[in-house]
Amino acid sequence: MKWSEIFTSSVGKKWVMGLTGIFLVLFLIVHVGLNACIWAMDNGEMFNRAAHFMGSNAVPRILEVGLFAGFLLHMIQGWMLEWQNRSKRKQGYAVSMGNQGSKWYSRSMGILGTLLFLFLVMHINHFWVPSRITGLDAVTIDGKQYHDLYREMLTVFQNNPLVVGLYTLGCISLFWHLLHGFQSAFRTLGVTNPRYLAFIENTGLVFSLVVCTAFALMPISMYMGWVK
């Protein structure tokens, strides 16, 4: 495959989807680990320290640019693949195979991806824009000032059941998207051994369940008053 075909051919697009997908999985590991600091029960000190580290050091900020590029590339290539697949099937199958041919969520990656895009826009507006552009209130910890992102999370979630519901739905969409995308990325990159594939599928199931449950519990915890 020529370099010029990476962004134009179906195979190239799938490779880009696979590579960016794995990169985004690594981001989710870091993100869920950082956000889990809200459960330290220390009025957000650990979380604010971690958020400050990620927002003030050069390496995480550079990676942040790569992260936005990865998100955009992953979504654009995904939409293009979805459009190509649909354009090749001008007429549907005479008999629908349903889940016998493929799981519903693997056939709905375009829809799930679009829902996640809308969720991402909301999430960026709630937290990235205030922390990077409009500014946040400051909190003093051990004589040093930090942006109080923890307090911003409380403000967003504590009295907004609609927002909590939308975040929960976003996490459910992420679960189904990851459930297919995790193992699909490794298949695309050449993993074909049945033993390895079974391990990857099981790992993907556990990863999707743990990460998405943890993300969903964060706004729920704040709304229910489990963390204050």
C-alpha positions as CSV (number, residue, x, y, z in Angstrom):
1,M,0.0,0.0,0.0
2,K,1.4,3.4,-1.0
3,W,1.6,6.3,1.4
4,S,-0.8,8.2,-0.8
5,E,-3.5,5.5,-0.2
6,I,-3.4,5.6,3.6
7,F,-6.2,8.3,3.6
8,T,-7.9,7.4,0.4
9,S,-8.2,3.6,0.1
10,S,-10.6,1.5,2.3
11,V,-7.6,-0.5,3.7
12,G,-5.7,2.7,4.5
13,K,-8.7,4.2,6.2
14,K,-9.2,1.0,8.3
15,W,-5.5,1.2,9.3
16,V,-5.9,4.8,10.4
17,M,-9.0,3.9,12.3
18,G,-7.2,1.1,14.0
19,L,-4.1,3.1,15.0
20,T,-6.1,6.1,16.2
21,G,-8.5,3.8,18.0
22,I,-5.6,2.2,20.0
23,F,-4.2,5.7,20.8
24,L,-7.7,6.8,22.1
25,V,-7.9,3.7,24.2
26,L,-4.6,4.7,25.9
27,F,-6.0,8.1,26.4
28,L,-9.1,6.7,28.1
29,I,-6.9,4.7,30.5
30,V,-5.2,8.0,31.6
31,H,-8.4,9.9,31.6
32,V,-10.4,7.5,33.8
33,G,-7.4,7.1,36.1
34,L,-7.1,10.9,36.6
35,N,-10.9,11.4,37.0
36,A,-11.0,8.5,39.6
37,C,-9.2,10.9,41.9
38,I,-12.6,12.5,42.7
39,W,-13.2,9.5,45.0
40,A,-10.2,10.2,47.2
41,M,-12.6,12.0,49.6
42,D,-10.2,14.9,50.1
43,N,-12.4,17.7,48.8
44,G,-10.9,17.4,45.3
45,E,-7.3,18.0,46.3
46,M,-5.8,15.0,44.6
47,F,-8.0,15.5,41.5
48,N,-7.0,19.2,41.2
49,R,-3.3,18.4,41.6
50,A,-3.5,15.8,38.9
51,A,-5.5,18.1,36.6
52,H,-3.0,20.9,37.2
53,F,-0.1,18.5,36.2
54,M,-1.8,17.5,33.0
55,G,-2.6,21.1,32.1
56,S,0.6,22.8,33.0
57,N,3.4,20.5,31.8
58,A,4.7,20.7,28.2
59,V,4.5,17.0,27.4
60,P,0.8,16.5,28.3
61,R,-0.1,19.8,26.5
62,I,1.7,18.6,23.3
63,L,-0.1,15.2,23.6
64,E,-3.3,17.2,24.0
65,V,-2.8,18.5,20.4
66,G,-2.2,15.0,19.2
67,L,-5.3,13.9,21.0
68,F,-7.5,16.4,19.3
69,A,-6.0,15.4,15.9
70,G,-6.5,11.7,16.8
71,F,-10.2,12.4,17.6
72,L,-10.8,14.3,14.4
73,L,-8.9,11.8,12.2
74,H,-10.7,8.9,13.8
75,M,-14.2,10.4,13.3
76,I,-13.6,11.7,9.8
77,Q,-12.2,8.4,8.6
78,G,-15.0,6.5,10.3
79,W,-17.7,8.7,8.6
80,M,-16.0,8.2,5.3
81,L,-15.9,4.4,5.7
82,E,-19.5,4.4,6.7
83,W,-20.4,6.5,3.7
84,Q,-18.4,4.2,1.4
85,N,-20.0,1.1,2.8
86,R,-23.5,2.5,2.4
87,S,-22.9,3.8,-1.1
88,K,-21.8,0.3,-2.2
89,R,-25.0,-1.2,-0.9
90,K,-27.6,0.7,-2.9
91,Q,-30.0,-2.1,-2.4
92,G,-30.3,-4.0,0.9
93,Y,-30.1,-7.7,1.3
94,A,-33.2,-9.8,0.3
95,V,-33.1,-11.4,3.8
96,S,-31.7,-9.7,6.8
97,M,-29.2,-11.9,8.6
98,G,-29.5,-9.8,11.8
99,N,-27.0,-10.8,14.5
100,Q,-26.2,-14.0,12.7
101,G,-24.0,-12.0,10.3
102,S,-22.7,-9.4,12.7
103,K,-23.6,-7.9,16.1
104,W,-26.0,-4.9,16.0
105,Y,-23.3,-2.6,17.6
106,S,-20.8,-3.5,14.9
107,R,-23.3,-2.5,12.3
108,S,-24.1,0.7,14.2
109,M,-20.6,2.1,14.6
110,G,-21.4,5.2,12.5
111,I,-24.4,6.1,14.7
112,L,-22.5,5.3,17.9
113,G,-19.6,7.4,16.7
114,T,-21.9,10.3,15.9
115,L,-23.5,10.1,19.4
116,L,-20.0,10.2,20.9
117,F,-19.1,13.2,18.8
118,L,-22.1,15.1,20.2
119,F,-21.2,13.9,23.7
120,L,-17.6,15.1,23.2
121,V,-18.8,18.6,22.1
122,M,-20.8,18.8,25.3
123,H,-17.9,17.5,27.4
124,I,-15.4,20.0,25.9
125,N,-17.9,22.9,26.5
126,H,-18.3,21.9,30.2
127,F,-14.7,21.4,31.2
128,W,-12.0,22.0,28.5
129,V,-13.3,25.5,27.5
130,P,-13.5,26.7,31.2
131,S,-10.1,25.2,32.1
132,R,-8.3,26.4,29.0
133,I,-10.1,29.5,27.7
134,T,-12.7,31.2,30.0
135,G,-11.0,30.4,33.3
136,L,-11.9,28.7,36.5
137,D,-12.0,29.7,40.2
138,A,-8.8,29.1,42.1
139,V,-8.3,27.0,45.1
140,T,-5.3,27.1,47.4
141,I,-3.7,23.7,48.4
142,D,-0.6,23.8,50.6
143,G,0.0,27.4,49.8
144,K,-0.2,26.9,46.0
145,Q,-3.1,28.0,43.8
146,Y,-4.8,25.5,41.4
147,H,-7.7,25.7,39.1
148,D,-10.7,24.3,40.9
149,L,-11.8,21.9,38.2
150,Y,-13.3,19.6,41.0
151,R,-15.7,22.4,42.0
152,E,-16.6,22.9,38.3
153,M,-17.5,19.2,38.1
154,L,-19.8,19.6,41.2
155,T,-21.4,22.7,39.6
156,V,-22.1,20.8,36.4
157,F,-23.4,17.6,37.9
158,Q,-24.9,18.2,41.4
159,N,-28.1,19.9,40.3
160,N,-28.5,18.9,36.7
161,P,-30.2,15.5,36.3
162,L,-30.6,16.1,32.5
163,V,-26.8,16.6,32.2
164,V,-26.1,13.5,34.3
165,G,-28.5,11.5,32.2
166,L,-26.8,12.7,28.9
167,Y,-23.4,11.8,30.3
168,T,-24.7,8.3,31.3
169,L,-26.1,7.8,27.8
170,G,-22.8,8.9,26.4
171,C,-21.0,6.3,28.5
172,I,-23.4,3.6,27.3
173,S,-22.7,4.6,23.7
174,L,-19.0,4.5,24.5
175,F,-19.4,1.0,25.9
176,W,-20.9,-0.4,22.7
177,H,-18.5,1.5,20.5
178,L,-15.5,0.1,22.4
179,L,-16.9,-3.4,22.6
180,H,-16.6,-3.7,18.8
181,G,-13.8,-1.1,18.2
182,F,-11.3,-2.6,20.7
183,Q,-11.0,-6.0,19.0
184,S,-11.6,-4.6,15.5
185,A,-8.5,-2.3,15.8
186,F,-6.3,-5.4,16.5
187,R,-7.9,-7.4,13.7
188,T,-7.2,-4.5,11.3
189,L,-3.6,-4.3,12.3
190,G,-3.1,-8.0,11.5
191,V,-3.9,-10.1,14.5
192,T,-5.6,-13.3,13.2
193,N,-4.6,-16.0,15.6
194,P,-7.8,-17.3,17.1
195,R,-6.2,-17.7,20.6
196,Y,-5.0,-14.1,20.5
197,L,-8.3,-12.9,19.2
198,A,-10.2,-14.6,22.0
199,F,-7.9,-12.9,24.5
200,I,-8.3,-9.5,22.9
201,E,-12.1,-9.9,22.7
202,N,-12.3,-10.8,26.4
203,T,-9.9,-8.0,27.3
204,G,-12.0,-5.6,25.3
205,L,-15.1,-6.6,27.1
206,V,-13.6,-6.1,30.5
207,F,-11.9,-2.9,29.5
208,S,-15.2,-1.5,28.0
209,L,-17.2,-2.5,31.1
210,V,-14.8,-1.2,33.7
211,V,-13.9,2.1,32.0
212,C,-17.5,3.0,30.9
213,T,-18.9,2.1,34.3
214,A,-16.3,4.2,36.1
215,F,-17.0,7.2,33.8
216,A,-20.8,6.9,34.3
217,L,-20.4,6.7,38.1
218,M,-18.5,10.0,38.2
219,P,-21.5,12.3,37.4
220,I,-23.9,9.9,39.2
221,S,-21.7,10.1,42.3
222,M,-21.7,13.9,42.3
223,Y,-25.4,14.1,41.6
224,M,-26.3,11.6,44.4
225,G,-24.0,13.4,46.9
226,W,-21.7,10.4,47.3
227,V,-18.8,12.8,46.8
228,K,-18.9,16.5,47.8
